[in-house]
Amino acid sequence: METVKVSPKFQIVIPKRLREELKLRPGEELQIYLLDGTVRLHRPRSIKELRGIAKGMQWKDADRDHTERF
């Protein structure tokens, strides 16, 4: 675990070791959110990664009827 300081502009620097391990590049977008009082960062998922995510899910007739109406 590493400690970072928040700048007067509320910015932080991701430590070099973590940047290298994650292969982060300047300008790359990250998503940030709060989970149980902890700030978390992660890369947004690409469309390719989301492909097949619902494969094998069972749909209820009510769900299908709702989507077909629209």
N, C-alpha and C positions, 0 to 999 in steps of 0.2 A: 504494500500500500504506500502511496506517495501523497505528499501534502502540497497543495498549490494555494496561492493567494489570489484573491479577487481584486482586480485593479479598480481604480476610481471610476472607470467606465463599465464596471461589472463584467470584465473579461477574465478568462483564465487561460493559461497555457497548458496544453496537454504535454506531459513530460516526454522527452525524446525517446526513452525506452518504450513507452506505450505507443507513440506514433510509429516507430519502426516495427514493432510487433504487429500492429494493426495495418501496416502499410498504408497509412493515411497520406494523402497528398494535399497540398495547399488548394483551397477552393472547394474541396470535397464537402458535400452536405452531410450533416448528421442530424438525426432526430433526437430531441431532448424531451424528457418527461419526468414527472415526479411519481415515485412508487414507494409507498409506505415511508414517506419522509426522506427518501434517498433520491438524489438527482441521477438520472441514468441517461447515457448517450448510446445510440446505436445507428448503424447504417440503415437507411431505408431499404426495404426489399425491392428488388427489381421485378418487373413483370415476369421474367423468366423464372425467378425463384417462386413466385406465387402460382405458377402453372401447376395444375393438378391438385391444389390444396384441398379442394372439396371432393376429390375423387373418393368414391366409396361411401359418401354420406347418404343417409336415407332421408328423403324428403317426405313430409306429411302431405296428404292431399290438400289440406287447408293452405299450406305454404304455396303449393303449386297453383291452386286456384287464385290466390292473391296476386301472384306475379303474372299470371296469364291475363288478368283483368287489365293490367297496365301495359 
